[in-house]
Amino acid sequence: MKSYLINEDSISVAVRWKSGDLSGLRGEMISLRFSLQQAEFYAYWLDA
């Protein structure tokens, strides 16, 4: 599943997923991949 691109400098941007609803993944093990271009990675937060 892919997200829409985030093109802003902020610490409180919600990720929007192209597939929409991710509730079917609740309780499943997942992995995340972050791809950056001319950027610095500060932090991330997951909330169910």
URWOLIN-V177004 format. One record per residue. RES is the residue in three letters. PHI is phi in radians with two decimals (none if undefined). OMEGA is omega in radians with two decimals (none if undefined). NEAR is the number of other C-alpha atoms within 10 Angstrom. Layout:
res=RES phi=PHI omega=OMEGA near=NEAR
res=RES phi=PHI omega=OMEGA near=NEAR
This chain:
res=MET phi=none omega=-3.12 near=8
res=LYS phi=-2.01 omega=3.08 near=11
res=SER phi=-1.78 omega=2.96 near=11
res=TYR phi=-1.27 omega=3.14 near=10
res=LEU phi=-1.11 omega=3.04 near=11
res=ILE phi=-1.93 omega=-3.08 near=11
res=ASN phi=-2.12 omega=3.11 near=7
res=GLU phi=-2.51 omega=-3.12 near=7
res=ASP phi=-1.70 omega=-3.06 near=9
res=SER phi=-2.73 omega=3.07 near=9
res=ILE phi=-1.83 omega=-3.10 near=10
res=SER phi=-2.36 omega=3.13 near=8
res=VAL phi=-1.72 omega=3.08 near=11
res=ALA phi=-1.41 omega=3.09 near=9
res=VAL phi=-1.41 omega=3.05 near=11
res=ARG phi=-1.86 omega=-3.08 near=13
res=TRP phi=-1.66 omega=-3.13 near=13
res=LYS phi=-1.11 omega=-3.13 near=12
res=SER phi=-1.45 omega=3.10 near=10
res=GLY phi=1.48 omega=-3.02 near=10
res=ASP phi=-1.34 omega=3.10 near=9
res=LEU phi=-1.87 omega=-3.06 near=11
res=SER phi=-1.07 omega=3.11 near=8
res=GLY phi=-1.17 omega=3.13 near=7
res=LEU phi=-1.61 omega=-3.11 near=9
res=ARG phi=-0.98 omega=-3.13 near=9
res=GLY phi=1.51 omega=3.14 near=8
res=GLU phi=-1.58 omega=3.02 near=7
res=MET phi=-1.40 omega=3.14 near=6
res=ILE phi=-2.25 omega=2.99 near=7
res=SER phi=-2.28 omega=-3.14 near=5
res=LEU phi=-2.03 omega=3.04 near=6
res=ARG phi=-2.16 omega=3.11 near=6
res=PHE phi=-1.87 omega=3.10 near=5
res=SER phi=-2.01 omega=-3.08 near=8
res=LEU phi=-2.09 omega=3.03 near=8
res=GLN phi=-2.28 omega=-3.12 near=5
res=GLN phi=0.86 omega=-3.06 near=4
res=ALA phi=-2.54 omega=3.02 near=8
res=GLU phi=-2.07 omega=-3.13 near=8
res=PHE phi=-1.72 omega=-3.09 near=8
res=TYR phi=-1.73 omega=-3.08 near=7
res=ALA phi=-2.89 omega=2.98 near=6
res=TYR phi=-2.52 omega=-3.11 near=8
res=TRP phi=-2.41 omega=3.08 near=7
res=LEU phi=-1.89 omega=3.14 near=4
res=ASP phi=-2.40 omega=-3.12 near=3
res=ALA phi=-1.74 omega=none near=6
